Amino acid sequence: MKKDYVIGKYLTGEDIKRVRELLGMTQREFAAFTGCAVRTVENWETKDGKITGPIVTLTEILLRKPELAKKLELPANGLKLRLWYMYKNMVCTVIDVDEMSREVKIHNYIGNPLYRAFGINDDPDFDDYEEFLESRCFPKERDKIKLELKKLNIPFYDPIMIIEKTQGRMAEDDFWIRIER
């Protein structure tokens, strides 16, 4: 049996503009949010005819749950280091760190604790952060660790340096880490 959904088949330019304004976004911000060019948003908003495609479904979702856009917003990074904890190509947790002041701030983008960098811990401290990093590396006590470090061209055991080389990937695991400095 074919499934059908209670989603409109098209939008108008006025509909697009109303949703964008409901979200409090400029055309540029809405373009970034929807993954299209600013010119596309401009064209949508001035179009007289019907607008179809995936934007119709996205707009329907945003009209029903406008808070979703805010939940997906990336906070400004006031700290020195940003780590993106990923599952395949999905952002699970963004971790901002200042190692000198031992400050850690996180933003979870997924509700399931199994996919979050720190599980149910929404306020990790620096020790939690260091423990997390080590969990994404081979253990310090590993037999012949000097050979592993040499293969990676790393002079000593440092989880950040290891993750920069390995992306924190573990065997048969789809989680990984991207580091921004």
C-alpha positions as CSV (number, residue, x, y, z in Angstrom):
1,M,0.0,0.0,0.0
2,K,1.3,3.4,-1.0
3,K,1.9,5.9,1.9
4,D,0.9,9.5,1.5
5,Y,1.7,12.5,3.7
6,V,-0.1,15.6,4.8
7,I,2.4,17.9,3.2
8,G,1.6,20.5,0.6
9,K,2.7,19.8,-2.9
10,Y,4.0,23.3,-3.5
11,L,4.8,26.7,-1.9
12,T,4.5,30.3,-3.0
13,G,7.2,32.9,-2.7
14,E,5.1,34.5,0.1
15,D,5.2,31.2,2.0
16,I,9.0,31.0,1.8
17,K,9.3,34.6,3.0
18,R,6.8,34.0,5.9
19,V,8.8,30.9,7.1
20,R,12.1,32.7,6.8
21,E,10.7,35.7,8.8
22,L,9.1,33.3,11.4
23,L,12.6,31.9,11.9
24,G,14.1,35.4,12.2
25,M,16.6,34.7,9.4
26,T,17.9,36.9,6.7
27,Q,17.9,35.6,3.2
28,R,21.6,34.8,3.5
29,E,21.0,32.8,6.8
30,F,18.0,31.0,5.3
31,A,20.2,30.1,2.3
32,A,22.9,28.7,4.5
33,F,20.3,26.8,6.6
34,T,18.7,25.2,3.5
35,G,22.0,24.6,1.7
36,C,21.2,26.7,-1.3
37,A,22.5,30.0,-2.8
38,V,21.2,33.3,-1.6
39,R,20.1,33.9,-5.2
40,T,17.8,30.9,-5.0
41,V,16.1,32.3,-1.9
42,E,15.7,35.6,-3.6
43,N,14.2,33.9,-6.6
44,W,11.8,31.8,-4.5
45,E,10.6,34.9,-2.6
46,T,9.8,36.8,-5.8
47,K,8.4,33.9,-7.8
48,D,4.8,34.2,-8.8
49,G,4.3,30.5,-9.6
50,K,4.5,27.3,-7.6
51,I,7.7,26.2,-5.9
52,T,8.2,22.5,-5.6
53,G,10.9,20.1,-4.4
54,P,12.4,19.3,-1.0
55,I,12.0,22.9,0.2
56,V,8.3,22.1,0.5
57,T,8.8,19.3,3.0
58,L,11.5,21.3,4.9
59,T,9.2,24.3,5.1
60,E,6.3,22.2,6.4
61,I,8.5,20.8,9.2
62,L,9.8,24.3,10.1
63,L,6.2,25.6,10.3
64,R,5.3,22.9,12.7
65,K,8.6,23.0,14.7
66,P,10.3,26.4,14.2
67,E,12.5,25.7,17.3
68,L,14.3,23.1,15.2
69,A,16.3,25.7,13.4
70,K,17.5,27.2,16.6
71,K,18.5,23.7,17.9
72,L,20.7,23.2,14.8
73,E,22.4,26.5,15.1
74,L,26.2,26.3,15.6
75,P,27.3,28.5,18.6
76,A,30.2,30.9,18.2
77,N,33.4,29.5,19.3
78,G,35.1,31.7,21.9
79,L,37.6,29.0,22.8
80,K,40.8,27.9,21.0
81,L,39.9,24.4,19.8
82,R,36.7,22.9,18.3
83,L,36.1,19.2,17.9
84,W,33.2,17.8,15.9
85,Y,32.1,14.4,17.1
86,M,30.5,12.7,14.2
87,Y,28.6,9.6,13.4
88,K,29.1,8.9,9.7
89,N,28.3,12.4,8.2
90,M,26.0,13.5,11.1
91,V,27.2,16.0,13.7
92,C,26.5,14.6,17.2
93,T,28.4,16.9,19.5
94,V,30.5,20.0,19.1
95,I,33.1,20.4,21.8
96,D,34.8,23.7,22.3
97,V,38.0,23.7,24.4
98,D,40.6,26.0,25.8
99,E,43.3,23.6,27.1
100,M,45.3,26.3,28.9
101,S,42.3,27.4,31.1
102,R,41.0,23.8,31.1
103,E,37.6,25.1,29.9
104,V,35.1,22.8,28.0
105,K,31.8,23.7,26.5
106,I,29.7,21.3,24.5
107,H,26.6,21.4,22.3
108,N,24.7,18.2,21.5
109,Y,22.8,18.0,18.3
110,I,21.2,14.6,18.9
111,G,19.0,13.4,21.7
112,N,20.2,9.8,21.9
113,P,23.0,9.6,24.6
114,L,24.6,6.7,22.7
115,Y,25.5,9.1,20.0
116,R,26.7,12.0,22.2
117,A,30.4,12.5,22.9
118,F,29.8,12.5,26.7
119,G,26.6,10.4,26.8
120,I,24.2,11.8,29.4
121,N,26.8,14.2,30.8
122,D,25.7,17.6,29.5
123,D,28.3,19.5,31.5
124,P,31.7,17.7,31.2
125,D,34.7,19.0,33.0
126,F,38.3,18.9,31.6
127,D,39.0,15.5,33.1
128,D,35.9,14.1,31.3
129,Y,37.2,15.7,28.1
130,E,40.6,14.1,28.5
131,E,39.0,10.7,29.2
132,F,36.9,11.1,26.1
133,L,39.9,11.8,24.0
134,E,41.8,8.8,25.3
135,S,38.7,6.7,24.6
136,R,39.1,7.6,20.9
137,C,42.8,6.5,20.8
138,F,44.7,3.3,21.3
139,P,45.5,2.8,24.9
140,K,48.7,4.2,26.5
141,E,49.5,0.8,27.8
142,R,49.4,-0.8,24.4
143,D,52.1,-3.3,23.6
144,K,54.8,-1.8,21.3
145,I,53.2,1.6,21.5
146,K,56.4,3.3,20.3
147,L,56.0,1.5,17.0
148,E,52.4,2.8,16.7
149,L,53.5,6.3,17.4
150,K,56.3,6.1,15.0
151,K,53.9,4.9,12.2
152,L,51.9,8.0,12.9
153,N,55.0,10.2,13.0
154,I,54.1,11.3,16.6
155,P,57.0,11.7,19.1
156,F,55.0,10.9,22.2
157,Y,51.5,9.8,23.4
158,D,49.2,12.8,22.9
159,P,45.5,12.1,22.3
160,I,45.0,15.3,20.2
161,M,47.9,14.5,18.0
162,I,46.7,10.9,17.6
163,I,43.2,12.1,16.7
164,E,44.6,14.6,14.2
165,K,46.2,11.7,12.4
166,T,43.5,9.1,12.9
167,Q,40.3,11.2,13.2
168,G,39.7,9.2,16.4
169,R,38.4,6.3,14.2
170,M,38.2,2.9,15.9
171,A,37.9,-0.5,14.2
172,E,34.4,-1.3,13.1
173,D,33.1,2.1,14.4
174,D,31.4,4.8,12.4
175,F,32.2,7.6,14.9
176,W,35.0,10.0,14.2
177,I,36.3,13.4,15.2
178,R,37.2,16.5,13.1
179,I,39.4,19.1,14.8
180,E,39.5,22.8,14.1
181,R,42.1,25.1,15.5
